[in-house]
């Protein structure tokens, strides 16, 4: 487990560094761009996550 300060470093870096200004849709670990897991690209899993999340939060498509 890492400290909250260490855990926040990448988020703070991405929010404030000119080196990454304008970048979007990327994944970072420890202030470095990285590939996310293979499962993160699985459309079926993403859809199921959306469905379960919507159900648990009572979110309906007509309210978006």
C-alpha positions, 0 to 999 in steps of 0.5 A, a space after each residue: 500500500 502506498 501513502 495518499 500523497 504518493 497515490 495522488 502524484 500522478 493525478 497532480 502531475 497530469 493536472 498540472 504538467 505542461 508535458 502532458 497538456 492536451 493529452 486525452 484518453 491515455 492511461 498513466 501509471 507512476 507519471 508514465 504513459 502505460 497500456 491498460 489491461 487487455 480486459 479494459 478493451 473488451 466491449 462486452 465487459 464494458 457494456 456489462 459494467 455500464 449496465 450494472 452501474 446504471 442499475 445500482 445508481 438508478 441511472 436511466 438512459 432517458 435522464 442522460 
